[in-house]
Amino acid sequence: MKTHYETLGIRKTASSLEIKASYHKLAKLYHPDVTHLARVEAEKQIREINIAYSVLSKPRSRSSYDAKLNKDDFK
């Protein structure tokens, strides 16, 4: 399973500016009206990008997500 960090193509230590920049870059690239991908695939990609950004852009939700990732690493 891909992490939100992998979805946005960023390091786990990325700053909020890096997260935002990556989100905007990918949102433009995979927007259903401009991408070369089939519309269904583009919508799936943009949905994953939006979810990743919504989690990682908020410090509290990012912290919870990181804690869950770290917990899962030790299973």
TORSE-476286 format. One record per residue (C-alpha): residue number from 1; x, y, z. Coordinates in Angstrom, 3 decimals. Layout:
{NUM,{X,Y,Z}} ...
This chain:
{1,{0.000,0.000,0.000}} {2,{1.280,3.451,-0.920}} {3,{1.685,6.030,1.804}} {4,{0.430,9.582,1.443}} {5,{4.054,10.675,1.219}} {6,{4.621,8.351,-1.725}} {7,{1.404,9.555,-3.356}} {8,{2.694,13.135,-3.280}} {9,{6.259,12.084,-4.118}} {10,{7.793,13.717,-1.053}} {11,{10.008,12.740,1.876}} {12,{8.511,12.127,5.288}} {13,{10.420,15.181,6.520}} {14,{8.951,17.514,3.877}} {15,{7.960,20.995,4.950}} {16,{4.456,22.353,4.551}} {17,{5.668,24.389,1.549}} {18,{7.051,21.249,-0.116}} {19,{3.776,19.423,0.504}} {20,{1.775,22.257,-1.013}} {21,{4.089,22.595,-4.027}} {22,{3.964,18.875,-4.740}} {23,{0.187,18.843,-4.406}} {24,{-0.246,21.695,-6.891}} {25,{2.182,20.113,-9.360}} {26,{0.411,16.740,-9.253}} {27,{-3.067,18.270,-9.298}} {28,{-2.207,20.042,-12.553}} {29,{-0.597,16.942,-14.011}} {30,{-3.481,14.579,-13.233}} {31,{-6.420,16.923,-13.655}} {32,{-9.013,14.978,-15.688}} {33,{-9.355,17.782,-18.234}} {34,{-5.653,17.925,-19.136}} {35,{-4.075,14.524,-18.523}} {36,{-3.412,11.909,-21.171}} {37,{-4.839,9.207,-18.897}} {38,{-8.342,7.836,-19.240}} {39,{-10.838,9.936,-17.311}} {40,{-11.561,7.177,-14.779}} {41,{-7.855,6.692,-14.035}} {42,{-7.272,10.453,-13.810}} {43,{-10.155,10.826,-11.357}} {44,{-8.730,7.998,-9.244}} {45,{-5.292,9.634,-9.202}} {46,{-6.625,13.083,-8.339}} {47,{-8.763,11.591,-5.556}} {48,{-5.693,9.925,-4.002}} {49,{-3.711,13.161,-4.327}} {50,{-6.486,15.158,-2.663}} {51,{-6.770,12.697,0.227}} {52,{-3.004,12.694,0.781}} {53,{-2.888,16.480,0.750}} {54,{-5.853,16.829,3.094}} {55,{-4.094,14.622,5.664}} {56,{-0.561,15.964,5.317}} {57,{-1.436,19.651,5.056}} {58,{-2.888,19.790,8.583}} {59,{-0.325,19.437,11.388}} {60,{-2.639,17.519,13.713}} {61,{-3.809,14.994,11.110}} {62,{-0.240,14.617,9.797}} {63,{0.999,13.866,13.307}} {64,{-1.714,11.229,13.786}} {65,{-0.943,9.735,10.382}} {66,{2.793,9.589,11.174}} {67,{2.082,7.880,14.482}} {68,{-0.051,5.288,12.694}} {69,{2.679,4.726,10.099}} {70,{5.302,4.252,12.810}} {71,{3.021,1.849,14.688}} {72,{2.437,-0.179,11.511}} {73,{6.209,-0.346,10.888}} {74,{6.669,-2.321,14.077}} {75,{4.036,-4.963,13.361}} 
